[in-house]
């Protein structure tokens, strides 16, 4: 491992500034320029860069954090191809060698979006593709929970240090991803707090670790649209979930679809669409059989709700039943335990 590249990374500078310093001076020259004050920065950053690389290695080893250098072993080849790829990554866990599927969206999501993201995450996990997201509140966290439920491989890309629990309520979720063979990764050094300016650059990493990006709910501004734009610039397929045209959290997705993103209408539809881009799923993909106590038409109702159809009007349209029959079926499924109360409540409310 390059001593100078490791020391430079611990300065925690903006990724674009690191890239410029490396282009201008090379690793050793960049470190020397910072130490002698030729690069305008703070005394704290100069102090961090001055710490010997041997001390940093001990610190990383004690924390169970690995460093992978661009161009070196363990660095994802598909990410390394990007012109603005991180010079190095700090990793807890194991980065998959193959690119995955990114599922992203707004922190301020609806309960419908959160539930659908969880189902998408589980579908991707069962299909056998790694899932990449940001571990943020809302859509990202829901997608990662689906990954865990499906026993899949998940990669969480953080806008802080990999040893920083942010958001704190997702700390256990990150540990679950590592336990199942995935990773928590960042280009910021350990101990870095979740400063706002660090999150937009991390979105290019989410896209760069993926071969497809799925946006579940997103406003016009926000990280999910940054990730989608980065994906389009990288030639990566972008999918989006259509939503209510009057709902702010759907505006970004609807605009993406208007501009050429592929619409996806449920977990099964997503897996089929991804298969056209990624090839046959490496895992098993099959519809989960209905529980033995679910018979006849109720099994079709359960399949539609599990695929994310949460609107009573839409269920009436797809099944050809009247509303009272749909609601009666929902009641039977809930009473049998085949349908969770949350999903049943959503159908009744819509």
C-alpha positions as a printed Julia matrix, in Angstrom:
350×3 Matrix{Float64}:
   0.0     0.0     0.0
   1.24    3.49   -0.86
   2.14    5.35    2.33
   1.54    8.73    0.72
  -1.88    7.79   -0.68
  -2.99    6.53    2.73
  -1.78    9.66    4.5
  -3.45   11.9     1.91
  -6.76   10.07    2.31
  -6.75   10.7     6.07
  -6.79   14.42    5.36
 -10.47   14.01    4.47
 -10.33   16.53    1.62
 -13.06   16.82   -1.02
 -12.64   14.0    -3.59
 -12.22   16.48   -6.44
  -9.45   18.26   -4.56
  -7.67   14.98   -3.88
  -7.86   14.14   -7.58
  -6.43   17.54   -8.54
  -3.56   17.2    -6.04
  -2.71   13.75   -7.34
  -2.79   14.96  -10.94
  -0.57   17.95  -10.12
   1.92   16.49   -7.64
   1.51   12.73   -7.41
   0.92   11.09   -3.98
   4.25   11.95   -2.33
   4.33   15.44   -3.77
   0.77   16.14   -2.63
   1.58   15.12    0.94
   4.76   17.2     0.93
   2.89   20.25   -0.44
   0.3    20.0     2.34
   2.95   19.6     5.03
   4.94   22.64    3.96
   1.84   24.79    3.62
   1.92   25.11   -0.16
  -1.67   23.85   -0.26
  -4.21   26.04    1.48
  -5.89   23.96    4.16
  -6.49   23.86    7.92
  -4.0    23.0    10.64
  -6.18   20.03   11.57
  -5.92   18.57    8.07
  -2.17   19.17    8.01
  -1.94   17.35   11.32
  -3.93   14.39   10.04
  -1.77   14.09    6.93
   1.4    14.27    9.04
   0.57   11.07   10.96
   2.9     8.24    9.77
   1.34    5.58    7.58
   2.49    2.82    9.97
   0.38    4.37   12.74
  -2.61    4.54   10.41
  -2.25    0.88    9.5
  -2.33   -0.09   13.17
  -5.41    2.06   13.66
  -7.17    0.44   10.73
  -6.22   -3.07   11.77
  -7.54   -2.5    15.29
 -10.85   -1.27   13.87
 -11.19   -4.12   11.36
 -11.07   -1.74    8.4
  -9.42   -2.66    5.11
  -8.11   -0.2     2.54
  -8.33   -0.96   -1.18
  -6.37    1.21   -3.6
  -7.54    2.09   -7.09
  -5.65   -0.21   -9.43
  -4.87   -2.67   -6.64
  -6.35   -5.99   -5.53
  -9.86   -5.85   -4.11
 -10.78   -2.59   -5.84
 -13.86   -3.14   -8.04
 -12.74   -3.01  -11.65
 -15.99   -1.43  -12.86
 -15.56    1.44  -10.38
 -11.88    1.91  -11.22
 -12.79    2.66  -14.84
 -14.49    5.95  -13.9
 -12.39    9.09  -14.43
 -13.42   10.42  -11.0
 -13.18    7.11   -9.13
 -11.98    7.38   -5.51
  -8.24    6.95   -5.1
  -8.94    4.48   -2.31
 -11.82    3.04   -0.33
 -12.14    2.19    3.35
 -14.05   -1.07    3.72
 -15.63   -3.04    6.54
 -16.68   -6.45    5.29
 -16.25   -7.8     1.77
 -16.81   -5.91   -1.47
 -18.35   -8.16   -4.14
 -16.25   -8.51   -7.27
 -19.22   -8.14   -9.59
 -21.3    -4.96  -10.01
 -24.71   -4.89   -8.38
 -28.08   -3.17   -8.5
 -28.5     0.18   -6.78
 -31.85    0.99   -5.16
 -32.09    4.58   -4.0
 -34.65    7.21   -3.09
 -35.66    9.99   -0.79
 -35.3    10.01    2.97
 -38.78   11.59    3.17
 -40.56    8.67    1.56
 -44.13    7.49    1.89
 -45.03    4.25    3.66
 -45.89    2.85    0.22
 -42.43    3.72   -1.13
 -40.71    2.29    1.93
 -42.64   -0.98    1.62
 -41.97   -1.24   -2.12
 -38.23   -0.55   -1.66
 -38.08   -3.35    0.89
 -39.75   -5.75   -1.52
 -37.42   -4.67   -4.33
 -34.41   -5.2    -2.09
 -35.6    -8.68   -1.22
 -36.32   -9.52   -4.87
 -32.82   -8.45   -5.9
 -31.35  -10.51   -3.04
 -33.28  -13.64   -3.99
 -32.25  -13.13   -7.62
 -28.64  -13.24   -6.48
 -27.45   -9.76   -7.46
 -25.59   -7.58   -4.93
 -27.61   -4.59   -3.8
 -25.96   -1.17   -3.42
 -27.44    1.77   -1.56
 -26.62    4.48    0.95
 -27.96    3.11    4.27
 -29.83    6.41    4.69
 -33.23    6.79    6.26
 -36.19    6.15    4.0
 -35.84    4.27    0.72
 -32.14    3.31    1.1
 -32.57    1.72    4.49
 -35.75   -0.08    3.41
 -33.96   -1.57    0.39
 -31.14   -2.8     2.63
 -33.66   -4.37    5.02
 -35.1    -6.25    2.08
 -31.59   -7.45    1.24
 -31.18   -8.83    4.74
 -34.6   -10.49    4.64
 -33.68  -12.15    1.34
 -30.3   -13.3     2.66
 -28.48  -11.38   -0.06
 -25.26   -9.42   -0.41
 -25.56   -5.7     0.3
 -23.1    -2.82    0.0
 -23.74    0.39    1.93
 -21.85    3.45    0.68
 -21.54    6.08    3.41
 -21.0     9.81    3.43
 -19.01    9.52    6.65
 -16.43    7.16    8.13
 -17.22    3.44    8.05
 -16.87    3.39   11.84
 -19.47    6.12   12.33
 -23.05    5.01   13.01
 -25.14    7.23   10.77
 -27.99    7.28   10.95
 -27.57    5.72   14.4
 -30.73    3.63   14.12
 -29.22    1.83   11.11
 -26.08    0.68   12.88
 -27.41   -2.85   13.37
 -28.57   -2.92    9.75
 -25.04   -2.16    8.57
 -23.7    -4.92   10.79
 -26.24   -7.33    9.3
 -25.0    -6.51    5.8
 -21.43   -7.3     6.85
 -22.53  -10.49    8.62
 -24.21  -11.74    5.44
 -21.07  -11.23    3.37
 -21.53   -7.64    2.21
 -19.74   -4.44    3.11
 -19.93   -0.92    4.44
 -17.66    1.35    2.39
 -16.59    4.99    2.22
 -13.89    7.15    0.68
 -13.77    9.32    3.81
 -11.38    8.18    6.54
 -12.53    6.57    9.81
 -13.97    9.02   12.29
 -15.27   11.39    9.62
 -18.62   12.9    10.7
 -21.61   12.94    8.31
 -21.05   16.42    6.9
 -23.57   17.44    4.25
 -21.04   18.14    1.48
 -19.75   14.57    1.61
 -23.01   12.97    0.47
 -23.29   14.17   -3.16
 -19.82   12.78   -4.09
 -20.64    9.4    -2.54
 -23.52    8.99   -4.98
 -21.12    8.51   -7.89
 -19.7     5.53   -5.98
 -23.17    4.01   -5.57
 -23.66    4.28   -9.33
 -20.11    3.11  -10.07
 -20.59   -0.08   -8.05
 -23.72   -0.93  -10.03
 -24.86   -1.94  -13.48
 -28.4    -0.67  -12.92
 -29.91    2.04  -10.72
 -33.51    1.86   -9.49
 -35.11    5.04   -8.12
 -38.17    4.26   -5.99
 -39.26    7.7    -4.77
 -37.41   10.96   -5.28
 -38.07   14.67   -5.39
 -36.5    16.76   -8.14
 -33.62   17.68   -5.82
 -31.73   15.23   -3.65
 -29.2    12.44   -3.67
 -31.29    9.92   -5.61
 -31.41   12.14   -8.68
 -27.66   12.8    -8.36
 -27.11    9.04   -8.38
 -29.38    8.65  -11.41
 -27.53   11.39  -13.3
 -24.18    9.81  -12.41
 -25.49    6.49  -13.71
 -26.61    8.03  -17.0
 -23.2     9.68  -17.41
 -21.58    6.3   -16.8
 -23.83    4.52  -19.32
 -25.67    2.6   -16.58
 -29.33    1.63  -17.02
 -31.76    3.68  -14.9
 -35.15    2.41  -13.74
 -37.8     4.39  -11.88
 -41.08    3.69  -10.13
 -43.93    5.85  -11.49
 -45.98    7.7    -8.92
 -48.71   10.2    -8.24
 -48.04   13.23  -10.47
 -49.1    15.56   -7.65
 -46.86   13.99   -5.02
 -43.52   15.7    -4.5
 -41.73   12.45   -3.65
 -42.73   11.02   -7.03
 -41.84   14.04   -9.15
 -38.22   13.02   -9.7
 -39.17    9.47  -10.74
 -41.83   10.67  -13.14
 -39.41   13.09  -14.76
 -36.81   10.32  -15.1
 -39.38    8.15  -16.89
 -40.37   11.07  -19.13
 -36.71   11.45  -20.05
 -36.17    7.79  -20.88
 -35.78    5.79  -17.64
 -37.41    2.37  -17.66
 -40.6     2.22  -15.52
 -40.92   -0.71  -13.11
 -44.26   -1.79  -11.66
 -43.41   -4.33   -8.98
 -40.75   -6.78   -7.76
 -41.45   -9.37  -10.46
 -41.4    -6.73  -13.17
 -38.14   -5.36  -11.76
 -36.38   -8.74  -11.86
 -37.56   -9.33  -15.42
 -36.36   -5.88  -16.52
 -33.01   -6.28  -14.77
 -32.52   -9.65  -16.44
 -32.53   -7.91  -19.82
 -29.66   -5.69  -18.66
 -27.7    -7.98  -16.34
 -28.43  -11.35  -17.89
 -30.04  -14.32  -16.14
 -30.16  -13.94  -12.35
 -27.36  -15.87  -10.65
 -29.65  -16.93   -7.81
 -33.03  -18.57   -7.79
 -35.94  -16.52   -8.99
 -39.37  -17.95   -8.41
 -42.61  -16.67   -7.09
 -43.01  -17.65   -3.47
 -45.85  -20.16   -3.24
 -48.94  -18.97   -1.47
 -49.33  -20.36    2.06
 -51.26  -23.61    2.12
 -54.22  -21.93    3.82
 -54.63  -19.45    0.93
 -56.85  -20.9    -1.79
 -58.22  -19.95   -5.19
 -58.6   -16.32   -6.12
 -57.18  -15.14   -2.78
 -53.77  -16.44   -3.89
 -53.85  -14.09   -6.9
 -54.88  -11.19   -4.64
 -51.97  -11.98   -2.31
 -49.52  -12.11   -5.22
 -50.59   -8.67   -6.46
 -50.3    -7.08   -3.03
 -46.9    -8.7    -2.5
 -45.83   -7.26   -5.88
 -46.59   -3.77   -4.57
 -50.12   -3.14   -5.81
 -51.48   -1.23   -2.82
 -54.36    0.66   -4.41
 -57.89   -0.66   -3.98
 -58.9     0.79   -7.36
 -55.95   -0.88   -9.08
 -56.73   -4.25   -7.46
 -60.35   -3.94   -8.58
 -59.13   -3.26  -12.12
 -56.61   -6.11  -12.23
 -58.8    -8.75  -10.59
 -62.15   -7.75  -12.08
 -63.76   -7.88   -8.64
 -65.95   -5.26   -7.05
 -64.41   -3.26   -4.16
 -66.36   -5.15   -1.5
 -64.98   -8.47   -2.76
 -61.4    -7.14   -2.72
 -61.79   -5.85    0.83
 -63.32   -9.16    1.92
 -60.36  -11.0     0.4
 -57.93   -8.68    2.17
 -59.74   -9.45    5.43
 -59.43  -13.21    4.86
 -55.71  -12.93    4.05
 -55.05  -10.81    7.13
 -57.0   -13.19    9.37
 -55.05  -16.17    8.01
 -51.72  -14.44    8.68
 -50.76  -14.48    5.0
 -50.98  -10.69    4.71
 -49.35   -8.33    7.17
 -51.6    -5.84    8.93
 -49.63   -2.9     7.51
 -50.26   -4.0     3.92
 -53.94   -4.68    4.61
 -54.34   -1.23    6.15
 -52.78    0.42    3.1
 -55.22   -1.28    0.73
 -58.17   -0.27    2.86
 -56.96    3.31    3.05
 -56.55    3.65   -0.71
